[in-house]
Amino acid sequence: MINLPPPRPDTQRVIVHDDIVLLERSTGIVLDVLRDVLTL
């Protein structure tokens, strides 16, 4: 398991396939993508 700091209050993380995507809540704009994080 990975340890990430909590997201800022105006963002949210979502899991898409094996990636973790950081989104801006108000606009839905993708701020960052951590690729293949959940691949075993």
Buried (B, 14 or more C-beta within 10 A) or exposed (E): EEEEEEBEEEBEEEEEEEBBBBBEEEEEEEEEEBEEEBEE
